[in-house]
Amino acid sequence: MKLYDSRRAPNPRRVRWFLAEKGVDDLEIVQIDLMTGEHKTPEYRAEVGMTNVPALILDDGTALTESVAICRYLESLYPEPNLFGRDARDTAIIEMWTRRAELMAAMPLMQAVRHGHPALAVLETQVPEVAANNRQMAERSLAIFDKRLGESEWIAADRVTMADGVLYSGIEFSRLVRFEVPEAMPNVTRWLAAMRARGSAKAGG
Ligand SMILES: N[C@@H](CCC(=O)N[C@@H](CS)C(=O)NCC(=O)O)C(=O)O
């Protein structure tokens, strides 16, 4: 098994965060330089089938190319600590918050960076309005997480789960465009400090 990673990118960070939470440190990891287009070479395309990172190549050659799917696969190999759910209710709630974290916050934050940071112009035809709209969308969505985190220590359960990792990786990436959690969101602020204090924060970008 081999993981294609890229140190500064947010989706691979989810997988690194996940591995760190699991305490897995013996996976073969290959760094891909997105800035020089290593993910667009014919060799990478042939092996992975996509021009994205992360990608987990299984021993039979199967390529998994979605970060959350990769983490799900790894969860079955390394079940503890549990990050995807223990029973139907737990699993569904974690899935619900993971999807919200991805679609409502992490994705807009990533778009805000992609369209807003000069270094990413090599990957994207940047449109400043797209950056601004996505930044606003993320800010609005964080209010939902702030409410939730006013009721619960972690996003989806009484423990850290994949939902926390997805939101966390997105917020950390957005520091590149100096995004900050609005002051009016004390619960997200408290949660973010707790995420940054975990050992898995060192698996960062
Ligand atoms: N939904 C995919 C997204 C993967 C993705 O977009 N990866 C970015 C890095 S964070 C990438 O490889 N970008 C290469 C490019 O834009 O050319 C996942 O979560 O794995």
Ligand as a Chemical Component Dictionary entry (heavy atoms), coordinates in Angstrom:
data_LIG
# 
_chem_comp.id                   LIG 
_chem_comp.type                 NON-POLYMER 
_chem_comp.pdbx_formal_charge   0 
_chem_comp.three_letter_code    LIG 
# 
loop_
_chem_comp_atom.comp_id 
_chem_comp_atom.atom_id 
_chem_comp_atom.alt_atom_id 
_chem_comp_atom.type_symbol 
_chem_comp_atom.charge 
_chem_comp_atom.model_Cartn_x 
_chem_comp_atom.model_Cartn_y 
_chem_comp_atom.model_Cartn_z 
_chem_comp_atom.pdbx_ordinal 
LIG N1  N1  N 0 -12.363 15.336 -3.436  1  
LIG C1  C1  C 0 -10.982 15.038 -3.555  2  
LIG C2  C2  C 0 -10.265 16.324 -3.971  3  
LIG C3  C3  C 0 -8.829  16.107 -4.284  4  
LIG C4  C4  C 0 -8.176  17.399 -4.710  5  
LIG O1  O1  O 0 -8.813  18.311 -5.264  6  
LIG N2  N2  N 0 -6.878  17.513 -4.439  7  
LIG C5  C5  C 0 -6.155  18.697 -4.801  8  
LIG C6  C6  C 0 -5.158  19.021 -3.684  9  
LIG S1  S1  S 0 -5.981  19.460 -2.188  10 
LIG C7  C7  C 0 -5.352  18.431 -6.050  11 
LIG O2  O2  O 0 -4.845  17.356 -6.227  12 
LIG N3  N3  N 0 -5.235  19.433 -6.920  13 
LIG C8  C8  C 0 -4.463  19.309 -8.099  14 
LIG C9  C9  C 0 -4.838  20.318 -9.134  15 
LIG O3  O3  O 0 -5.698  21.146 -8.874  16 
LIG O4  O4  O 0 -4.261  20.282 -10.224 17 
LIG C10 C10 C 0 -10.457 14.492 -2.227  18 
LIG O5  O5  O 0 -10.981 14.887 -1.192  19 
LIG O6  O6  O 0 -9.534  13.703 -2.232  20 
# 
loop_
_chem_comp_bond.comp_id 
_chem_comp_bond.atom_id_1 
_chem_comp_bond.atom_id_2 
_chem_comp_bond.value_order 
_chem_comp_bond.pdbx_ordinal 
LIG N1  C1  SING 1  
LIG C1  C2  SING 2  
LIG C1  C10 SING 3  
LIG C2  C3  SING 4  
LIG C3  C4  SING 5  
LIG C4  O1  DOUB 6  
LIG C4  N2  SING 7  
LIG N2  C5  SING 8  
LIG C5  C6  SING 9  
LIG C5  C7  SING 10 
LIG C6  S1  SING 11 
LIG C7  O2  DOUB 12 
LIG C7  N3  SING 13 
LIG N3  C8  SING 14 
LIG C8  C9  SING 15 
LIG C9  O3  DOUB 16 
LIG C9  O4  SING 17 
LIG C10 O5  DOUB 18 
LIG C10 O6  SING 19 
# 
